[in-house]
Amino acid sequence: MRTSYSAIETYLQCPQKYKLQEIDRIRVPKSREALFGTLIHDTLKFMFSRDPLFPTLDEVTAYFREHWPAREVFEKEAGHDPLKRSWSDEEEKIYFESGVRMLKKFYEKNAPWNYMVLDLESRFEVVLADNKTGESHILAGKIDRVDKLSDGQYEIIDYKTSKRMPSQEMLNRDLQLSLYSLGLQKRWPHINAEDIKLSLYFLKHGEKLSTKATTETTEKTKNHILKTIGEIQGRLSSGKEFEPMPGPLCDWCGYKPMCPAWRHLYRNKQQKTDNIQTILKEYFELKKASQQNENRIEELQKQIKTYMASSGLTRVFGEEGVLSQKTVQRYDYDWTKIRELLSPLGKWGEILKADEVKLRRVLKEIPEEIRLAVENSRTVSKEYVVLTASYQKIKKPEDNLPVEQF
């Protein structure tokens, strides 16, 4: 199987998006955020590529300005997704100016002549052999920048235009950086994992976070990628669905109008001929009433218990029926003693069956590395469909368009 880091990341975020993008090969317009990020990366490549006559700051910002996408390029996203509205001139100006600020801040802290840049947007391929299946897989990727440091080590730098910065613990486990380390070692086999510094540069904040590659993390990365590839192949061979995983990232996904988790929201009036809205309305009303009834029952139970206690009663009689009160006891056991009693009878093992509820509680209290290892040991024993309800109001396409269009 031939794949890439971005494809693996897409699958881990949302299997349905992976299917639409990598298997069905459906192309959708780039989001404005993706267009912005691509231009920032292109501009930084320009900044470091004219060695030794590096461009001035004015030339760098001029490059950014000259390559700023035309308005119709940005409009493609809104034309594809009715939930996306077009940028106003003011919004586009804010985005452009934020890009210029990023570049100025970066240039002032990272004058290009101060670095020994070995490569920019370096493409690589890594062959991963799966000893369990005997298969080999090709993993492709692209590294933003590779530097040679003064101490003889190497630094991989990946630029980020996002606002959110990860914790150091998350950075140490970053799949992308570990994969890039594999790629650099494949390209230059004389480089050891311990001689590679891995960095994410957050342009919005002007901050760089770094970690070190190790032989151990490299091996874990290989195993994680092979496991993910195995999952993908398993879905393909068994015909199992690539289910969507709705979340905050959906707002930046170009496949939203065709996704089964969102497609119903995009129906136009001509399609709204079924009675599902009536069914949904009744369902939510009953669901809300059920919750209200549960809360009210709990309040009434408290009042009844208070009345019975103050009146010295254990039963009360109403026109609709009888309520009885009894005391229920829960026990703590001397488990050492219980083991001594049951072991000779061969019954001790029967009461030590694993409890998934307890396991889920324990998983929240153990180190991340062990938690992931436990999760990787899971196999699906049963599968069924459940409904979950949310009372959140979701904006519909008609909220963004003139009334006459609907």
C-alpha positions in Angstrom: 0.0 0.0 0.0 1.3 3.5 -0.9 0.1 6.3 1.5 1.3 9.5 3.1 1.4 11.1 6.5 -1.5 13.4 5.6 -3.6 10.4 4.5 -2.8 8.6 7.8 -3.7 11.7 9.8 -6.9 12.1 7.8 -8.0 8.5 8.6 -7.2 9.0 12.3 -9.3 12.2 12.4 -12.2 10.9 10.3 -12.4 7.6 8.4 -15.2 8.9 6.2 -13.1 11.9 5.0 -10.3 9.4 4.3 -12.7 7.4 2.1 -14.0 10.4 0.1 -10.5 11.9 -0.3 -8.2 8.9 -0.7 -10.4 6.1 -2.0 -13.2 7.8 -3.9 -10.7 10.5 -5.0 -13.4 13.2 -4.8 -11.8 16.7 -5.1 -13.2 19.7 -3.3 -12.1 23.4 -3.2 -9.4 24.2 -0.7 -10.6 26.1 2.3 -9.5 29.7 2.7 -7.4 28.6 5.7 -5.6 26.0 3.6 -5.0 28.6 0.8 -3.6 31.0 3.4 -1.3 28.3 4.9 0.0 27.2 1.5 0.9 30.8 0.6 2.7 31.3 3.9 4.7 28.1 3.3 5.5 29.1 -0.3 6.7 32.6 1.0 9.0 31.0 3.6 10.5 28.8 1.0 11.2 31.9 -1.2 12.8 33.5 1.9 15.4 30.8 2.3 15.9 29.7 -1.3 18.0 32.5 -2.7 21.3 31.6 -1.0 23.6 33.5 -0.6 21.7 36.6 -1.8 18.7 36.2 0.4 15.7 38.4 -0.1 15.1 41.4 2.1 12.0 41.7 4.3 10.4 44.0 1.8 10.9 41.4 -1.0 9.4 38.7 1.2 6.3 40.6 2.0 6.1 41.7 -1.7 6.2 38.0 -2.7 3.3 37.3 -0.3 1.3 40.2 -1.7 1.9 39.3 -5.4 0.8 35.7 -4.9 -2.2 36.4 -2.8 -5.1 34.4 -4.4 -7.7 36.2 -6.5 -11.1 36.7 -4.9 -12.7 34.1 -7.2 -10.3 31.5 -5.8 -11.5 32.2 -2.2 -15.1 32.2 -3.5 -14.9 28.6 -4.7 -15.3 27.3 -1.1 -18.5 29.3 -0.6 -19.8 28.2 -3.9 -19.3 24.5 -3.0 -20.7 24.7 0.6 -23.9 26.8 1.2 -22.9 27.0 4.9 -19.8 29.0 4.0 -20.4 32.6 3.3 -18.1 34.7 1.1 -15.5 36.9 2.7 -16.2 40.6 3.0 -13.4 43.0 1.9 -12.7 43.8 5.5 -12.3 40.1 6.5 -10.0 39.4 3.6 -7.9 42.5 4.6 -7.6 41.2 8.2 -6.4 37.8 6.9 -3.9 39.3 4.6 -2.5 41.7 7.3 -2.2 38.8 9.8 -0.1 37.0 7.2 2.2 40.0 6.7 2.6 40.3 10.5 3.6 36.6 10.8 6.2 37.0 8.1 7.7 40.1 9.6 7.9 38.6 13.0 9.5 35.5 11.6 12.0 37.4 9.5 13.1 39.6 12.4 13.7 36.5 14.6 15.1 34.2 11.9 17.2 36.2 9.4 17.9 33.6 6.7 21.6 34.2 6.5 22.0 32.9 10.1 21.0 29.3 9.1 22.6 26.4 7.2 19.5 25.2 5.3 20.1 21.8 3.6 16.7 21.5 2.0 13.3 23.0 1.6 10.0 21.1 1.1 12.1 17.9 0.9 10.1 15.0 -0.4 10.8 11.5 0.9 9.6 7.9 0.8 9.9 5.3 3.5 9.4 1.6 3.0 7.8 0.0 6.0 7.9 -3.8 6.3 5.2 -5.5 8.2 6.7 -8.6 9.7 3.3 -10.0 10.7 1.8 -10.0 7.2 5.0 -10.0 5.1 3.8 -6.9 3.2 5.8 -3.8 2.6 4.2 -0.3 2.4 5.5 3.0 1.0 5.0 6.1 3.1 5.5 9.4 1.4 5.8 12.9 2.9 7.3 16.4 2.6 9.4 18.2 5.1 9.2 22.0 5.2 12.8 22.6 6.1 16.0 20.7 7.1 18.9 22.6 8.8 22.4 21.5 9.7 23.2 22.8 13.2 26.5 24.1 14.5 27.0 21.0 16.7 26.8 18.7 13.7 23.2 17.6 14.4 20.2 18.1 12.1 17.0 19.9 12.7 13.6 19.2 11.0 11.3 22.2 11.1 7.6 22.2 10.3 5.8 25.5 10.1 2.3 25.9 11.7 -0.1 28.7 11.1 -2.6 27.5 13.7 -3.1 29.2 17.0 -3.2 26.2 19.3 0.2 25.0 20.6 0.6 21.4 21.9 2.0 20.5 25.3 5.5 19.2 25.4 4.2 15.7 26.2 2.0 15.8 23.1 5.0 17.0 21.0 7.1 14.2 22.2 4.6 11.7 20.8 3.9 13.7 17.6 3.3 11.2 14.8 4.2 13.7 12.0 7.6 14.7 13.4 8.5 11.0 14.1 7.6 10.2 10.6 9.8 13.0 9.3 12.6 11.6 11.3 12.1 8.3 9.6 12.2 10.1 6.2 15.4 11.9 6.9 17.1 8.7 8.1 16.0 7.0 4.9 17.3 9.8 2.8 20.7 10.0 4.6 21.3 6.6 6.2 24.4 7.8 8.0 22.2 10.0 10.3 21.2 8.4 13.6 17.8 9.1 15.2 19.5 10.6 18.2 21.2 13.2 16.0 17.9 14.7 14.8 16.1 17.6 16.5 12.4 17.9 15.7 10.7 21.3 15.8 7.3 22.8 15.2 7.4 26.6 14.5 4.2 28.4 15.4 4.2 31.5 13.2 1.3 33.2 14.8 3.1 33.3 18.2 6.7 33.4 16.9 7.5 30.3 19.1 9.3 27.1 18.3 8.7 23.9 20.2 11.3 21.1 19.9 11.8 17.5 20.9 14.3 14.7 20.1 14.0 11.6 18.0 15.0 8.4 19.6 15.3 4.8 18.3 12.5 3.9 20.6 10.1 6.6 19.3 11.0 5.8 15.8 10.1 2.1 16.3 6.8 3.1 18.0 6.0 5.3 15.0 6.6 2.4 12.6 4.3 0.2 14.6 1.6 2.8 14.9 1.6 3.5 11.2 1.5 -0.3 10.3 -1.4 -0.8 12.7 -3.3 2.1 11.1 -2.6 0.7 7.6 -3.8 -2.7 8.8 -7.1 -1.1 10.0 -7.6 0.6 6.6 -6.9 -2.6 4.7 -9.2 -4.5 7.1 -12.1 -2.1 6.3 -11.5 -2.4 2.6 -11.4 -6.2 2.6 -14.4 -6.7 4.9 -16.5 -4.0 3.4 -16.8 -2.3 6.8 -18.0 1.3 6.7 -15.6 4.2 7.0 -17.8 6.0 9.5 -17.7 9.8 10.0 -16.4 11.3 13.2 -18.3 14.6 13.7 -16.3 17.3 15.6 -15.0 20.8 15.5 -12.8 20.1 12.4 -15.9 19.5 10.3 -16.2 23.3 9.9 -13.0 23.2 7.8 -13.9 20.1 5.8 -14.8 20.5 2.1 -16.6 17.1 2.2 -19.2 18.3 4.7 -22.1 18.7 2.1 -21.7 15.0 1.0 -20.9 13.5 4.4 -23.6 11.2 5.9 -23.2 13.0 9.3 -24.1 16.4 7.7 -25.8 15.7 4.3 -29.3 15.8 5.7 -28.7 19.4 6.8 -28.1 20.5 3.2 -31.4 19.2 1.7 -33.3 21.9 -0.3 -37.0 22.4 -0.1 -37.7 20.1 -3.0 -36.1 17.2 -1.1 -38.0 17.9 2.1 -41.0 15.8 1.2 -40.6 13.1 3.8 -42.1 13.2 7.3 -38.8 12.9 9.2 -39.1 16.4 10.6 -42.4 15.5 12.2 -40.8 12.3 13.6 -37.8 14.2 14.9 -39.9 16.8 16.6 -41.9 14.2 18.4 -38.8 12.3 19.4 -37.1 15.3 20.9 -40.2 16.4 22.7 -40.5 12.9 24.3 -36.8 12.8 25.1 -37.1 16.2 26.8 -40.2 15.2 28.7 -38.6 11.9 29.8 -35.7 13.8 31.3 -38.0 16.2 33.0 -40.0 13.3 34.4 -36.9 11.6 35.7 -35.9 14.8 37.5 -39.4 15.3 38.9 -39.6 11.7 40.1 -36.3 12.2 42.0 -37.7 15.3 43.6 -41.0 13.5 44.6 -39.0 10.5 46.0 -37.2 12.9 48.3 -40.4 14.4 49.5 -42.0 11.0 50.1 -39.0 9.7 52.0 -39.0 12.8 54.2 -42.8 12.3 54.9 -42.4 8.6 55.7 -39.4 9.2 58.0 -41.2 12.0 59.9 -44.4 9.9 60.2 -42.6 6.7 61.2 -44.0 4.8 58.1 -42.6 2.2 55.8 -45.6 2.1 53.4 -47.9 4.8 52.1 -51.1 4.3 50.2 -52.4 6.4 47.3 -55.3 6.0 44.9 -52.9 4.9 42.1 -51.0 2.4 44.2 -48.7 1.6 47.2 -45.1 2.7 47.9 -43.0 0.6 50.2 -39.7 1.5 51.8 -36.9 -0.9 52.5 -33.3 -0.6 53.5 -30.7 -2.0 50.9 -27.2 -2.8 52.1 -24.0 -2.9 50.2 -21.0 -4.7 51.7 -17.2 -4.4 51.8 -15.4 -7.8 51.9 -12.1 -9.0 53.3 -10.8 -10.2 50.0 -7.8 -11.9 51.4 -10.0 -14.0 53.5 -12.4 -14.6 50.6 -9.5 -15.8 48.4 -8.4 -18.3 51.1 -11.9 -19.7 51.2 -12.7 -19.9 47.5 -9.3 -20.9 46.1 -9.4 -24.5 47.3 -12.8 -24.8 45.6 -11.5 -23.5 42.3 -14.0 -20.6 42.5 -11.6 -17.6 43.1 -11.0 -17.1 39.4 -14.7 -16.9 38.6 -15.2 -13.6 40.6 -12.1 -11.9 39.1 -13.6 -11.4 35.6 -12.5 -8.2 33.9 -14.9 -5.3 34.2 -14.9 -2.9 31.3 -16.5 -0.1 33.4 -13.7 -0.4 35.9 -11.2 -0.5 33.1 -12.5 2.7 31.6 -12.1 4.4 35.0 -8.5 3.1 35.4 -7.6 4.3 31.9 -8.2 7.9 33.0 -5.6 7.5 35.8 -2.7 5.8 34.0 0.1 7.2 31.8 -0.9 8.0 28.2 1.6 5.5 26.8 0.1 2.6 28.7 -3.4 3.8 27.9 -2.7 3.6 24.2 -1.1 0.2 24.6 -4.3 -1.0 26.3 -6.5 0.4 23.6 -4.4 -1.2 20.9 -5.1 -4.6 22.5 -8.9 -4.2 21.9 -10.9 -6.3 19.4 -14.5 -5.7 18.5 -16.7 -8.3 20.0 -20.1 -6.8 19.2 -21.4 -3.9 17.1 -24.8 -2.2 17.2 -26.3 1.2 16.4 -27.4 3.7 19.0 -28.9 7.2 18.8 -27.6 10.1 20.8 -29.5 13.4 21.0 -28.2 16.9 21.1 -30.3 20.0 21.6 -27.7 22.2 19.9 -29.2 24.4 17.1 -27.2 23.8 13.9 -27.1 26.6 11.3 -28.7 25.5 8.0 -27.7 26.5 4.5 -30.7 28.8 4.1 -29.4 30.9 7.0 -26.6 32.1 4.7 -28.7 32.7 1.6 -31.4 35.1 0.5 -34.9 33.8 1.2 -35.9 33.8 -2.5 -33.3 31.1 -3.2 -35.2 28.6 -1.1 
